[in-house]
Amino acid sequence: MATSKETAAFILRHLGDPERFSVRPMFGEFALYADGKPVGFICDDQLLLKIMPESAALKNQCEKAEVFPGSKDYYLVAEDMVTGFHRLPDLLLRMAEALPFPKRRAGKKRK
């Protein structure tokens, strides 16, 4: 089931600062970026965040779920946490600080 653009826009609206948070479409779903670094996914109209020391505050508040069958677990953030957990943007930015920038892909070589 693909995620709607409205769900991605809803989550971004609640995160606030559009210069720091963005989404990119991926296979009918969305990757969530904080300061240009991937911190989670929006899949099946649900927010899933990487499990890392910086996201430990979510441990007792969120279930764990797979992004797709066989993937590693992520924190499944309920909709009421997206709208009511006011520290969520700060948590995502702390996660981004700890992550490296994605590696750039090399361009196609010309023959």
Secondary structure as GFF3:
##gff-version 3
##sequence-region A 1 111
A	DSSP	alpha_helix	5	15	.	.	.	ID=ss1
A	DSSP	beta_strand	21	26	.	.	.	ID=ss2
A	DSSP	beta_strand	29	34	.	.	.	ID=ss3
A	DSSP	beta_strand	37	43	.	.	.	ID=ss4
A	DSSP	beta_strand	46	50	.	.	.	ID=ss5
A	DSSP	three_ten_helix	53	58	.	.	.	ID=ss6
A	DSSP	beta_strand	63	66	.	.	.	ID=ss7
A	DSSP	beta_strand	73	77	.	.	.	ID=ss8
A	DSSP	alpha_helix	79	84	.	.	.	ID=ss9
A	DSSP	alpha_helix	88	98	.	.	.	ID=ss10
###
